Amino acid sequence: MTINIPFKCAPANKMANSDKDISYSDLKALLTKSNKGLLVVDVRTKEEVDRGHIPGSIHIPVDTVESALALDPAEFQAKYGVPKPPLDTPELVFHCQMGRRGGVATDKARGLGFQKAVNYAGGYQEWSEKEGR
């Protein structure tokens, strides 16, 4: 017996799925309210970040996300200038240029116990288009 399950592929920047991704409007709302618990992590390369970034984000390249999140709180604070988020933080957002690396970083964070981590699937590309930058 064969079971056909329809599967639809979408570009990474269009993959707002389940509880892992958030939209531009959701991220904008989080950034607009004064939210001390929000941490937006840009996982692009330094060269990409130097060309522009989401205000308030911190830079942790995708290949160092696991080691960064494994740091003890004092080391994390010293290295990144912000408090390390607790495992149950409700607002830990990763993003890259178009969504793929942000999704990888989100999966890595969830694997370390940050179960509510999300990916801004539109990435900096969508952000800069909507913000006129």
Order of alpha helices (4+ residues) and beta strands (2+ residues): beta-alpha-beta-alpha-beta-alpha-alpha-beta-alpha-beta-alpha
